[in-house]
Amino acid sequence: MKALKTAPLRAKTVLAFVAIALFGAGLGGCGTVEKLNFLDRKKNKVIASQGERIPLIALNQKLEVSDVLKGQKFFLPAPEPVTAWPQPGGALDQWIDNLDAGAQLEIAWRKSFGQGSKRGVHVTAPPVAADGRVYVMDAEAHVSALDAASGERVWRTDVAQKTKRDKTAFGGGVAYADGKIFVTSGFRFVAALDAATGKLIWRTKVDAPIHDAPTIMAGNVYAISVDDELLSFDMQTGDAGWTYQALTEPARILSASSPAAAGDTLVAAFASGELTALRAVNGNEEWTAVLSRTSRTNALSEIRDIAGRPVIYKGVV
């Protein structure tokens, strides 16, 4: 009985040894792990390259003027002061000419305006400025108005109205137009505040969080949700208007770009890599350009998001 019992064990031992031997032979073919192969003691080292190695980044390269550009003239407009920055990109077309920043750039004041970025919440809203005030939003959707000269807080309003569903959120921004501050937020709402007092004028709920700051144009408020849907609202009442749905992209960058506008055209960038021009009045599509691949078979880790704001300059985006 003992012989019958030990025979299968010996067979298993032999099979295990053969498997280990085959595994070791396989490892022997790989130069990076040849030390793990205890069955092959040959000093057969694999050399990556015997030829000349070319560095990817040559630190000894010098910048020189191209022969093609020699003798050509360029135009730089005269520097002009900018006293207001009402939109997230400065102006509607998000193009600012040569700025007159002053002789020296020094910190005039530094003030805290609320909750900063931490785990679970992030400050992504860029500040805007108008009428001698700076308007900002912290990580918990508190909007504040600060005196541009001294940094003293004029008013502070909490517009989040947190619920059990929306305890934490991030993203959004502010914009100024016609004496009002327009707010978008990751807490899934769009709101309008009185720029002088901070009093809430209207507040409209949306279905998905909004990560970009709003754009104000032609009596409407425009913003893009995380579902790649461009939303429009009446700036006086907050009533929802037309919408435009781009391809939904699950992978995106934390920040988001605000639409640019020129004339009656609105240009919006989406996380799907699409750049789309729309009629601001009715949302009709004028053209669409895909700046990255949008194949549904690509890995989700491939991020196609357009994080930079589109800029319109002399009819060119």
Backbone bond lengths (Angstrom), bond angles and torsions (degrees), N, CA, C in turn:
res aa  C-N    CA-C-N  psi(-1)  N-CA   C-N-CA  omega(-1)  CA-C   N-CA-C  phi
1 M - - - 1.452 - - 1.511 110.37 -
2 K 1.333 116.00 -35.06 1.450 118.27 179.58 1.520 110.97 -66.69
3 A 1.345 116.49 -38.05 1.458 118.89 179.82 1.507 111.14 -65.63
4 L 1.342 116.34 -38.54 1.457 118.91 178.56 1.525 111.46 -66.15
5 K 1.307 117.43 -32.73 1.461 120.59 -178.56 1.512 112.31 -77.28
6 T 1.336 117.15 -34.56 1.461 119.69 -175.69 1.513 112.50 -81.38
7 A 1.328 117.27 -22.72 1.463 119.05 -178.39 1.513 112.69 -60.83
8 P 1.357 118.19 -48.27 1.459 117.94 177.73 1.519 112.60 -62.24
9 L 1.335 117.00 -33.93 1.458 119.57 179.61 1.516 110.88 -65.79
10 R 1.350 115.48 -41.59 1.461 118.85 178.24 1.523 110.87 -64.82
11 A 1.323 115.91 -38.55 1.471 119.35 178.42 1.518 111.02 -63.21
12 K 1.342 114.45 -41.25 1.473 118.05 177.80 1.518 111.30 -64.94
13 T 1.330 115.99 -37.47 1.469 119.52 179.39 1.518 110.93 -63.48
14 V 1.349 115.70 -43.24 1.468 120.06 179.11 1.515 110.77 -63.39
15 L 1.341 116.59 -43.28 1.463 119.84 179.37 1.518 111.25 -63.61
16 A 1.335 116.75 -40.39 1.456 119.71 178.38 1.518 111.25 -63.92
17 F 1.353 116.15 -40.58 1.468 119.20 179.91 1.521 110.84 -65.41
18 V 1.353 116.63 -40.40 1.466 120.44 177.62 1.522 110.88 -62.28
19 A 1.348 115.71 -41.83 1.469 119.39 179.25 1.517 110.84 -62.48
20 I 1.354 115.99 -41.79 1.465 119.41 178.85 1.513 110.60 -64.75
21 A 1.319 116.38 -38.67 1.457 120.00 179.79 1.519 111.19 -64.50
22 L 1.349 115.75 -44.75 1.459 118.80 178.23 1.524 110.92 -63.16
23 F 1.329 116.34 -40.16 1.465 120.19 178.52 1.522 111.16 -63.27
24 G 1.337 115.69 -41.81 1.466 119.06 178.61 1.508 111.88 -65.92
25 A 1.349 117.08 -36.23 1.467 119.44 177.73 1.507 110.78 -65.23
26 G 1.330 115.38 -36.93 1.464 118.59 177.05 1.507 111.99 -64.82
27 L 1.328 114.25 -40.40 1.469 117.08 178.27 1.508 112.00 -67.33
28 G 1.307 116.33 -28.28 1.456 119.30 -179.83 1.503 112.50 -63.54
29 G 1.336 118.38 -23.92 1.450 120.97 179.30 1.494 113.33 -79.89
30 C 1.313 117.97 -7.03 1.467 121.22 -178.73 1.510 108.86 -107.59
31 G 1.323 116.95 117.42 1.454 121.59 -175.87 1.499 113.57 -66.55
32 T 1.328 116.95 -26.54 1.463 119.62 -174.88 1.516 113.13 -77.81
33 V 1.341 115.73 -21.32 1.470 119.13 -178.44 1.525 111.31 -125.29
34 E 1.350 118.31 25.84 1.452 120.14 -175.89 1.534 112.03 -66.98
35 K 1.323 117.54 -21.96 1.462 120.02 179.30 1.519 111.70 -68.81
36 L 1.332 117.07 -21.91 1.457 120.12 178.74 1.518 112.77 -75.80
37 N 1.320 117.22 -17.17 1.465 121.68 -176.98 1.533 108.90 -84.78
38 F 1.306 116.50 96.49 1.459 119.83 -178.14 1.523 112.27 -78.07
39 L 1.340 119.04 -9.72 1.452 122.08 179.31 1.519 113.01 -87.54
40 D 1.327 116.58 -15.09 1.453 120.33 -177.40 1.518 108.56 -123.93
41 R 1.331 117.29 106.15 1.455 121.52 -177.40 1.526 112.70 -99.27
42 K 1.324 117.66 14.46 1.454 120.27 -178.97 1.515 111.04 -69.82
43 K 1.297 116.59 139.91 1.464 122.42 177.71 1.524 109.26 -83.94
44 N 1.318 114.33 71.35 1.465 119.66 -178.05 1.525 108.10 -110.96
45 K 1.313 117.58 83.10 1.452 122.20 -177.47 1.522 110.38 -85.21
46 V 1.314 114.99 136.47 1.456 121.37 179.11 1.520 109.09 -92.26
47 I 1.298 117.14 124.20 1.465 122.68 178.77 1.518 108.58 -98.93
48 A 1.339 117.02 129.87 1.467 121.22 -174.61 1.516 111.71 -62.88
49 S 1.313 117.52 -45.43 1.460 119.33 -176.32 1.514 109.59 -157.12
50 Q 1.321 115.91 135.40 1.456 121.34 176.18 1.517 111.80 -99.03
51 G 1.371 115.65 -9.43 1.457 118.93 -176.20 1.522 112.58 -89.13
52 E 1.313 115.56 -166.12 1.460 121.76 -179.66 1.517 109.88 -80.44
53 R 1.313 116.94 131.76 1.449 122.17 179.46 1.527 109.95 -92.69
54 I 1.322 115.62 134.47 1.465 121.82 -179.26 1.518 108.45 -109.90
55 P 1.331 119.57 120.77 1.470 120.98 179.93 1.524 111.26 -68.26
56 L 1.330 115.62 141.75 1.458 119.59 177.34 1.519 111.12 -68.91
57 I 1.311 116.90 -37.26 1.466 121.56 179.18 1.525 107.66 -119.42
58 A 1.306 116.22 110.34 1.457 120.93 179.88 1.518 109.18 -88.36
59 L 1.334 115.80 110.69 1.462 119.82 -177.32 1.527 112.86 -75.66
60 N 1.316 116.79 -14.01 1.462 119.40 -178.25 1.524 113.08 -95.44
61 Q 1.349 117.44 8.91 1.449 119.04 178.48 1.520 110.89 -73.39
62 K 1.308 116.22 145.08 1.458 122.31 -179.65 1.522 109.72 -112.87
63 L 1.325 115.49 141.79 1.454 120.68 176.17 1.518 109.25 -81.35
64 E 1.303 115.36 126.08 1.457 121.08 179.92 1.520 109.57 -132.19
65 V 1.317 114.84 152.61 1.459 120.86 179.08 1.526 109.57 -70.24
66 S 1.320 115.69 131.21 1.452 119.80 179.52 1.529 110.04 -67.76
67 D 1.326 115.15 142.69 1.465 119.28 178.39 1.524 111.36 -63.17
68 V 1.320 116.96 -28.18 1.460 120.53 -179.65 1.526 110.83 -70.11
69 L 1.322 117.40 -32.57 1.458 121.18 -176.62 1.523 113.91 -90.02
70 K 1.291 118.24 -8.04 1.456 120.25 -179.29 1.524 111.10 -63.34
71 G 1.319 116.45 131.83 1.456 121.94 177.96 1.509 115.03 86.39
72 Q 1.332 118.28 -10.11 1.457 120.19 179.86 1.527 110.64 -81.59
73 K 1.329 115.49 144.21 1.455 121.60 -179.56 1.528 110.05 -97.68
74 F 1.309 115.75 155.71 1.454 121.54 176.84 1.519 108.43 -135.41
75 F 1.310 115.38 156.37 1.463 120.95 -177.70 1.517 110.07 -113.54
76 L 1.315 116.34 127.85 1.451 123.04 175.22 1.519 108.25 -120.76
77 P 1.334 118.11 115.85 1.462 119.73 -178.18 1.523 111.41 -64.02
78 A 1.314 114.72 156.50 1.460 120.13 179.58 1.532 109.81 -65.10
79 P 1.325 118.19 142.68 1.468 120.05 179.50 1.524 111.62 -65.03
80 E 1.327 115.45 137.09 1.456 121.05 -179.63 1.526 109.36 -126.92
81 P 1.324 116.90 141.24 1.474 119.08 177.49 1.522 111.26 -73.39
82 V 1.308 115.95 146.34 1.458 122.81 177.00 1.523 107.31 -118.26
83 T 1.309 116.81 115.58 1.467 121.81 -175.80 1.521 113.10 -96.83
84 A 1.338 117.89 -8.76 1.466 120.67 -179.14 1.524 109.19 -145.00
85 W 1.317 114.80 149.26 1.466 122.83 177.23 1.526 107.35 -136.21
86 P 1.332 118.46 70.50 1.470 120.88 -169.41 1.518 114.85 -74.85
87 Q 1.321 117.62 -28.67 1.458 121.17 -178.58 1.527 109.53 -103.31
88 P 1.317 118.86 159.72 1.469 120.09 -179.46 1.527 113.03 -58.70
89 G 1.334 117.65 -29.84 1.461 120.63 177.52 1.513 113.44 -100.32
90 G 1.318 117.36 13.21 1.454 121.91 -179.75 1.500 112.47 96.72
91 A 1.330 116.46 -63.11 1.461 122.75 179.16 1.523 109.14 -127.44
92 L 1.333 115.89 175.36 1.461 119.28 -178.58 1.528 112.12 -61.64
93 D 1.335 116.02 -43.49 1.463 118.29 179.61 1.520 112.09 -80.60
94 Q 1.364 116.75 -4.01 1.453 123.81 178.45 1.519 112.19 59.87
95 W 1.328 115.03 28.67 1.463 121.83 174.75 1.523 108.33 -116.66
96 I 1.316 116.42 124.50 1.463 122.32 177.92 1.521 108.16 -120.17
97 D 1.338 116.28 128.07 1.465 120.44 179.20 1.527 110.64 -71.38
98 N 1.295 116.42 -167.71 1.459 123.20 -177.28 1.526 110.38 -60.18
99 L 1.330 116.98 114.25 1.459 121.71 -175.85 1.517 111.61 -84.70
100 D 1.317 115.24 141.19 1.454 121.44 172.73 1.527 107.36 -92.48
101 A 1.321 115.99 95.36 1.455 120.48 -173.74 1.526 112.75 -89.23
102 G 1.308 119.08 1.64 1.453 120.42 -179.42 1.515 111.77 93.40
103 A 1.324 115.10 168.74 1.468 120.28 -177.32 1.526 111.36 -70.06
104 Q 1.322 116.99 -40.76 1.456 121.18 -178.74 1.523 109.35 -133.60
105 L 1.325 115.74 141.47 1.460 121.09 176.74 1.530 108.19 -103.89
106 E 1.317 115.88 112.35 1.454 122.28 179.85 1.524 109.59 -132.32
107 I 1.312 116.24 154.86 1.465 121.17 178.11 1.522 108.61 -73.83
108 A 1.326 116.57 117.59 1.461 121.25 179.35 1.521 111.09 -82.21
109 W 1.332 117.91 -40.21 1.462 122.36 177.29 1.521 109.08 -160.55
110 R 1.312 115.67 161.53 1.448 122.59 178.63 1.524 108.43 -139.46
111 K 1.324 117.72 121.48 1.451 122.60 -176.72 1.527 110.72 -133.47
112 S 1.307 116.32 149.79 1.462 122.17 172.95 1.522 108.88 -89.24
113 F 1.343 116.46 138.25 1.463 119.49 -179.07 1.522 112.48 -122.80
114 G 1.342 117.86 12.70 1.453 118.93 176.40 1.509 112.89 142.92
115 Q 1.334 115.53 -153.53 1.457 122.53 -176.84 1.519 110.86 -72.48
116 G 1.323 116.41 127.13 1.451 121.05 176.46 1.516 111.99 -87.98
117 S 1.315 115.93 -173.98 1.462 120.88 -179.41 1.523 110.49 -73.85
118 K 1.302 115.68 137.10 1.452 122.84 174.47 1.520 106.89 -154.50
119 R 1.332 116.40 -172.65 1.456 119.67 -178.62 1.526 110.14 -65.11
120 G 1.323 116.70 121.77 1.452 122.21 179.34 1.502 114.83 98.01
121 V 1.320 118.12 -24.47 1.470 121.17 178.94 1.525 108.42 -134.56
122 H 1.327 115.79 146.67 1.461 121.22 -177.01 1.523 109.60 -143.31
123 V 1.321 115.41 144.45 1.461 120.95 174.16 1.521 107.93 -91.79
124 T 1.313 116.94 112.42 1.465 122.05 178.94 1.522 112.02 -121.20
125 A 1.338 118.23 -6.57 1.457 121.79 -175.54 1.524 110.41 -79.41
126 P 1.328 118.89 120.82 1.463 120.09 175.89 1.526 110.32 -75.21
127 P 1.315 118.63 147.85 1.471 120.57 178.74 1.522 111.63 -74.31
128 V 1.326 115.68 154.32 1.462 121.84 172.82 1.533 107.24 -126.75
129 A 1.325 116.28 160.37 1.458 120.87 -176.60 1.518 110.03 -140.82
130 A 1.343 115.47 139.44 1.462 122.02 177.36 1.524 108.56 -167.21
131 D 1.320 115.84 148.59 1.465 122.35 175.88 1.527 112.39 55.13
132 G 1.313 117.19 37.96 1.446 120.72 176.95 1.512 114.93 75.16
133 R 1.326 118.40 15.91 1.457 122.10 179.82 1.520 110.61 -131.08
134 V 1.324 114.41 154.20 1.454 122.19 175.10 1.528 107.42 -113.44
135 Y 1.335 116.46 128.75 1.462 122.03 -177.51 1.530 108.92 -112.12
136 V 1.341 115.21 128.10 1.466 120.84 -175.58 1.517 108.91 -136.14
137 M 1.355 115.75 162.78 1.455 122.43 175.25 1.519 108.57 -134.29
138 D 1.346 117.08 131.57 1.452 120.54 -178.16 1.523 110.80 -86.80
139 A 1.337 116.32 -170.14 1.461 121.12 -174.77 1.519 113.25 -74.73
140 E 1.322 118.88 -10.71 1.460 122.35 -179.59 1.523 112.22 -113.47
141 A 1.338 117.04 23.31 1.466 124.07 176.43 1.528 112.26 64.06
142 H 1.320 117.62 34.97 1.464 121.50 169.09 1.526 107.80 -94.32
143 V 1.308 117.11 121.37 1.465 122.56 -179.35 1.523 108.05 -98.03
144 S 1.330 116.59 132.91 1.464 121.91 -178.24 1.514 110.23 -130.33
145 A 1.330 114.42 149.00 1.459 122.83 173.03 1.511 108.24 -113.56
146 L 1.332 117.09 125.02 1.453 122.86 -179.37 1.522 109.97 -117.48
147 D 1.321 115.49 143.82 1.458 119.77 176.08 1.517 109.26 -68.09
148 A 1.334 116.56 126.56 1.460 120.37 -175.02 1.521 112.64 -66.26
149 A 1.319 118.21 -27.01 1.466 121.33 -177.45 1.521 111.91 -82.51
150 S 1.328 117.27 -41.06 1.466 120.17 -174.12 1.519 114.02 -111.51
151 G 1.328 118.67 -20.73 1.455 121.88 -176.22 1.512 114.23 83.88
152 E 1.339 117.19 1.90 1.457 120.23 179.59 1.525 110.22 -70.43
153 R 1.342 115.47 141.67 1.452 120.34 -178.48 1.524 110.60 -75.81
154 V 1.344 115.30 130.04 1.462 121.71 178.85 1.524 109.93 -91.31
155 W 1.328 117.86 -47.20 1.452 122.53 175.50 1.524 109.70 -155.00
156 R 1.326 115.13 162.96 1.466 122.30 179.61 1.520 108.38 -145.87
157 T 1.340 117.13 129.27 1.461 122.40 -175.91 1.527 109.73 -130.16
158 D 1.328 116.01 134.67 1.461 122.28 174.94 1.527 107.83 -97.56
159 V 1.302 116.70 113.24 1.469 120.97 -177.54 1.516 112.40 -110.93
160 A 1.325 118.13 8.29 1.469 120.71 -173.61 1.518 112.30 -72.25
161 Q 1.341 118.06 -45.86 1.469 121.75 -173.95 1.527 110.52 51.67
162 K 1.316 115.76 64.08 1.468 122.28 -175.61 1.527 110.81 -62.88
163 T 1.319 116.19 142.20 1.458 124.09 178.21 1.518 109.05 -124.74
164 K 1.347 116.13 177.56 1.458 119.92 177.22 1.519 110.91 -62.94
165 R 1.331 116.59 -31.50 1.464 120.26 179.68 1.517 111.11 -76.58
166 D 1.319 117.18 -38.12 1.457 122.10 -176.61 1.524 109.43 -116.48
167 K 1.335 116.16 75.81 1.456 119.92 177.00 1.520 111.35 -81.72
168 T 1.319 116.58 -38.34 1.459 121.96 178.25 1.523 109.18 -133.37
169 A 1.303 115.76 150.43 1.465 121.56 178.32 1.514 108.08 -163.68
170 F 1.313 115.98 166.36 1.458 120.17 176.29 1.517 108.78 -146.17
171 G 1.321 115.22 164.49 1.455 120.27 178.62 1.508 112.39 100.19
172 G 1.322 115.21 179.40 1.452 121.56 -178.81 1.511 111.88 99.52
173 G 1.328 115.76 -167.48 1.459 120.22 -179.34 1.507 111.29 175.95
174 V 1.326 115.49 -172.26 1.459 121.84 -177.41 1.524 109.04 -133.22
175 A 1.336 115.33 157.92 1.461 123.32 175.04 1.519 108.13 -150.38
176 Y 1.333 116.10 153.32 1.467 121.83 -177.15 1.521 109.75 -116.37
177 A 1.350 115.40 138.70 1.463 121.30 174.65 1.518 109.01 -166.54
178 D 1.342 116.79 134.15 1.468 123.18 173.49 1.528 112.96 53.11
179 G 1.326 116.24 43.84 1.457 119.86 177.16 1.510 115.09 72.83
180 K 1.327 118.22 16.08 1.467 122.20 -179.75 1.524 109.96 -127.90
181 I 1.325 115.19 151.33 1.456 122.96 172.67 1.518 107.69 -107.98
182 F 1.314 116.56 121.67 1.465 122.13 -179.35 1.530 108.52 -103.41
183 V 1.334 115.04 133.25 1.461 122.05 -170.17 1.523 109.78 -123.88
184 T 1.314 116.24 135.54 1.464 122.49 168.10 1.521 107.50 -121.28
185 S 1.346 117.33 153.35 1.461 119.02 -173.47 1.518 111.27 -152.09
186 G 1.334 114.19 156.24 1.454 120.76 172.23 1.509 113.15 -70.47
187 F 1.334 117.41 -9.04 1.457 121.81 174.55 1.528 112.16 -80.64
188 R 1.346 116.64 12.19 1.476 123.41 173.65 1.531 112.00 66.89
189 F 1.311 115.50 58.87 1.462 119.46 173.93 1.521 109.81 -158.23
190 V 1.330 114.25 159.66 1.461 123.42 170.75 1.521 106.33 -126.24
191 A 1.330 117.95 136.82 1.460 120.78 -174.31 1.517 110.15 -141.90
192 A 1.334 114.82 162.42 1.464 122.97 175.80 1.524 108.26 -128.91
193 L 1.334 116.71 133.58 1.457 123.11 179.42 1.515 109.37 -121.49
194 D 1.316 116.09 152.53 1.456 120.94 172.59 1.523 108.23 -73.27
195 A 1.328 116.95 122.78 1.458 120.73 -174.80 1.521 112.45 -66.15
196 A 1.329 118.20 -24.54 1.462 121.38 -177.96 1.518 112.01 -80.88
197 T 1.334 117.60 -38.36 1.460 121.38 -173.32 1.522 114.17 -117.15
198 G 1.323 118.82 -19.56 1.454 121.64 -175.69 1.509 113.52 83.51
199 K 1.320 118.25 6.98 1.457 121.88 -179.31 1.527 110.13 -70.08
200 L 1.351 115.07 138.20 1.452 120.42 -179.89 1.521 110.43 -71.15
201 I 1.331 117.10 127.46 1.469 122.68 178.69 1.522 110.07 -95.79
202 W 1.303 117.51 -50.99 1.455 121.84 174.76 1.524 109.50 -153.65
203 R 1.322 114.42 159.22 1.461 121.84 -179.16 1.514 108.56 -146.50
204 T 1.333 117.09 122.65 1.459 122.59 -176.68 1.524 109.50 -119.06
205 K 1.331 116.43 127.77 1.454 120.98 177.73 1.524 110.65 -80.35
206 V 1.334 115.40 149.33 1.461 121.84 176.27 1.523 108.21 -127.64
207 D 1.333 116.85 167.56 1.452 121.44 -174.08 1.524 113.56 -80.56
208 A 1.329 117.97 -26.58 1.468 120.94 -175.01 1.529 109.32 -131.23
209 P 1.321 117.49 154.20 1.470 120.33 176.95 1.526 111.38 -61.03
210 I 1.326 115.22 153.34 1.465 122.52 178.55 1.521 107.87 -118.22
211 H 1.326 116.74 124.20 1.454 120.70 -176.85 1.527 113.04 -101.96
212 D 1.324 119.11 -16.65 1.457 120.01 -177.36 1.528 110.04 -99.86
213 A 1.326 115.49 159.87 1.456 121.14 174.84 1.521 109.12 -76.81
214 P 1.332 118.51 153.63 1.465 120.17 -176.97 1.517 112.26 -76.45
215 T 1.324 115.14 159.85 1.458 123.76 171.90 1.525 107.94 -118.51
216 I 1.329 117.10 130.88 1.463 122.45 -176.75 1.523 108.72 -108.22
217 M 1.346 115.70 124.61 1.460 120.12 -177.54 1.519 109.46 -160.73
218 A 1.339 116.07 139.74 1.469 122.81 172.58 1.521 112.21 52.95
219 G 1.340 117.04 39.53 1.452 120.92 177.50 1.508 115.26 76.42
220 N 1.332 117.89 11.40 1.462 121.56 -177.73 1.517 111.15 -128.26
221 V 1.320 115.08 158.41 1.462 123.67 174.08 1.523 107.68 -109.30
222 Y 1.338 117.14 128.65 1.457 121.99 -177.63 1.521 109.37 -120.04
223 A 1.344 115.68 136.16 1.459 121.16 178.59 1.519 108.76 -154.41
224 I 1.345 115.97 158.03 1.459 122.20 -177.87 1.517 108.76 -116.13
225 S 1.327 117.00 128.35 1.467 121.78 179.09 1.526 109.67 -84.09
226 V 1.335 115.58 171.38 1.462 120.30 179.66 1.526 111.74 -69.70
227 D 1.320 117.88 -12.51 1.461 122.10 175.41 1.523 112.01 -87.71
228 D 1.338 116.92 14.05 1.463 122.34 -179.36 1.525 111.69 59.70
229 E 1.323 116.03 40.47 1.457 121.49 176.42 1.521 108.92 -114.84
230 L 1.337 115.39 123.03 1.457 121.02 177.55 1.529 109.09 -83.36
231 L 1.325 115.90 122.71 1.460 121.94 -175.67 1.517 109.91 -110.61
232 S 1.329 116.54 149.84 1.462 122.12 176.16 1.521 109.30 -131.04
233 F 1.340 115.38 144.49 1.461 122.01 -179.05 1.525 109.18 -139.92
234 D 1.319 115.83 147.10 1.450 120.67 174.91 1.534 108.58 -70.59
235 M 1.325 117.27 125.80 1.452 120.00 -174.08 1.535 112.78 -70.91
236 Q 1.318 119.13 -16.97 1.459 121.68 179.37 1.534 112.26 -88.63
237 T 1.316 116.76 -39.19 1.464 120.60 -174.22 1.524 114.05 -112.39
238 G 1.319 118.28 -21.07 1.452 121.23 -175.79 1.511 114.22 83.25
239 D 1.341 117.52 4.89 1.457 120.52 179.35 1.530 110.29 -66.02
240 A 1.342 115.86 138.19 1.457 120.79 -179.90 1.512 110.48 -71.18
241 G 1.335 116.35 140.14 1.461 122.60 177.90 1.517 111.01 -112.19
242 W 1.324 116.72 -138.88 1.448 121.11 -177.82 1.533 111.03 -74.62
243 T 1.308 115.41 159.25 1.464 122.26 177.33 1.526 109.18 -131.82
244 Y 1.309 115.89 157.00 1.470 121.76 176.42 1.519 107.63 -134.75
245 Q 1.333 117.00 125.34 1.452 122.24 -177.53 1.521 110.78 -103.83
246 A 1.335 116.49 117.47 1.458 121.76 173.27 1.524 109.08 -92.94
247 L 1.328 116.72 -179.12 1.463 120.20 177.53 1.526 109.35 -65.61
248 T 1.308 116.79 131.73 1.460 121.38 179.77 1.517 109.81 -78.51
249 E 1.327 116.20 130.13 1.456 122.09 -178.60 1.528 109.20 -121.76
250 P 1.353 118.78 120.71 1.470 120.09 -177.37 1.522 113.81 -73.21
251 A 1.328 118.23 -27.80 1.462 121.49 -178.71 1.522 109.07 -101.45
252 R 1.339 116.26 128.21 1.454 120.11 -177.83 1.512 110.01 -152.65
253 I 1.333 115.53 166.82 1.456 122.14 177.03 1.525 108.55 -84.93
254 L 1.335 115.93 153.91 1.457 120.72 -176.17 1.517 111.78 -59.58
255 S 1.330 117.91 -45.03 1.457 120.27 179.17 1.523 110.85 -78.68
256 A 1.323 116.46 165.76 1.460 121.64 -179.45 1.523 108.77 -142.27
257 S 1.316 116.19 150.85 1.456 121.35 -176.87 1.525 110.70 -95.64
258 S 1.318 115.81 145.38 1.461 121.88 177.79 1.525 109.83 -91.21
259 P 1.324 118.70 145.88 1.465 120.78 178.62 1.525 111.85 -62.82
260 A 1.312 116.32 149.08 1.458 123.39 174.31 1.523 108.73 -105.88
261 A 1.320 116.45 154.90 1.462 120.21 -176.04 1.522 110.50 -140.02
262 A 1.311 115.64 145.83 1.460 122.90 175.13 1.520 107.76 -154.38
263 G 1.335 116.03 127.70 1.456 119.51 -176.72 1.514 109.50 66.01
264 D 1.320 116.70 -124.21 1.465 121.24 176.15 1.524 111.57 -110.65
265 T 1.339 116.59 21.62 1.462 121.83 -177.30 1.518 110.12 -112.20
266 L 1.316 114.65 136.91 1.463 122.71 177.75 1.523 107.63 -115.62
267 V 1.328 117.56 127.68 1.461 122.49 179.97 1.524 108.34 -113.41
268 A 1.333 116.66 121.67 1.457 122.17 -175.63 1.522 110.02 -124.55
269 A 1.341 115.70 142.56 1.464 122.90 176.73 1.519 108.80 -110.27
270 F 1.336 116.26 140.34 1.456 121.22 -174.93 1.526 110.85 -122.25
271 A 1.338 115.64 162.78 1.456 121.31 179.92 1.519 112.48 -67.43
272 S 1.313 118.28 -16.31 1.464 122.32 178.20 1.521 112.56 -79.04
273 G 1.332 117.22 -2.52 1.456 120.62 -177.36 1.512 113.27 88.72
274 E 1.326 117.57 6.15 1.463 121.56 179.63 1.535 110.71 -88.40
275 L 1.304 115.63 138.92 1.453 123.21 172.07 1.520 106.92 -118.40
276 T 1.335 117.39 118.25 1.456 122.12 -168.92 1.522 110.52 -126.79
277 A 1.323 116.28 137.36 1.458 123.10 174.01 1.524 108.55 -106.48
278 L 1.340 116.11 130.32 1.457 122.22 -174.96 1.525 109.90 -130.50
279 R 1.327 115.49 154.01 1.449 120.58 170.14 1.523 108.69 -73.16
280 A 1.321 116.43 125.12 1.459 120.11 -175.71 1.521 112.30 -66.54
281 V 1.319 117.83 -24.26 1.462 121.22 -176.01 1.521 111.96 -76.15
282 N 1.333 116.40 -45.78 1.467 119.28 -172.90 1.523 114.32 -125.54
283 G 1.341 118.85 -3.88 1.450 121.22 178.74 1.504 115.31 79.77
284 N 1.335 118.32 10.91 1.465 120.68 177.79 1.529 110.11 -67.04
285 E 1.324 115.40 135.49 1.459 120.90 -177.65 1.524 110.84 -75.40
286 E 1.334 116.06 130.01 1.464 121.63 176.35 1.521 110.90 -95.54
287 W 1.321 117.75 -45.29 1.460 121.75 174.49 1.521 109.31 -162.38
288 T 1.331 115.18 160.49 1.455 122.36 177.86 1.518 109.39 -137.99
289 A 1.320 116.29 134.60 1.462 122.38 175.87 1.523 108.22 -123.39
290 V 1.332 116.47 129.93 1.457 121.62 178.37 1.525 107.34 -96.15
291 L 1.332 116.11 114.26 1.454 120.91 -176.46 1.521 113.20 -89.71
292 S 1.318 118.23 -5.97 1.459 121.62 176.32 1.517 108.22 -150.49
293 R 1.318 115.59 166.45 1.455 120.69 -177.82 1.526 110.45 -65.12
294 T 1.306 116.28 140.57 1.465 121.12 -179.17 1.526 111.64 -122.89
295 S 1.329 117.30 23.73 1.455 120.49 179.28 1.520 110.46 -64.98
296 R 1.313 116.29 134.55 1.463 120.21 -179.31 1.523 112.09 -73.14
297 T 1.339 118.35 -8.65 1.462 120.82 -179.76 1.514 111.68 -89.78
298 N 1.324 118.61 -5.47 1.451 120.59 179.11 1.521 110.82 -70.78
299 A 1.319 116.18 158.20 1.459 120.79 178.99 1.521 110.03 -66.84
300 L 1.319 116.04 146.23 1.464 120.12 -179.67 1.514 111.19 -66.56
301 S 1.343 117.39 -20.95 1.456 119.56 -178.95 1.518 112.15 -74.15
302 E 1.326 118.54 -11.82 1.460 121.10 178.12 1.533 109.01 -79.44
303 I 1.295 116.56 110.29 1.456 121.56 -175.71 1.522 109.28 -91.69
304 R 1.327 116.48 123.45 1.462 122.15 -178.77 1.526 111.29 -106.71
305 D 1.310 117.10 5.63 1.455 121.92 -172.60 1.531 111.33 -59.39
306 I 1.330 115.43 139.41 1.465 122.09 172.80 1.520 106.27 -97.77
307 A 1.321 116.28 100.54 1.462 120.40 -174.56 1.524 112.34 -85.20
308 G 1.335 117.43 -26.57 1.462 120.31 -179.22 1.519 111.89 -79.11
309 R 1.335 115.80 146.37 1.461 119.73 178.64 1.529 110.74 -72.51
310 P 1.331 118.10 137.34 1.466 119.23 173.90 1.523 111.08 -68.54
311 V 1.297 116.26 145.05 1.464 123.33 -179.11 1.528 108.62 -121.35
312 I 1.308 117.20 133.19 1.470 122.35 179.05 1.528 107.52 -110.44
313 Y 1.335 116.38 122.93 1.461 121.62 -179.39 1.518 109.55 -137.42
314 K 1.305 116.31 112.04 1.464 123.14 177.49 1.527 111.34 54.28
315 G 1.314 116.23 46.57 1.458 121.40 176.74 1.493 115.59 80.37
316 V 1.341 117.69 4.76 1.466 122.00 -179.72 1.517 109.00 -115.82
317 V 1.334 116.26 134.09 1.468 121.85 177.49 1.518 108.43 -97.30
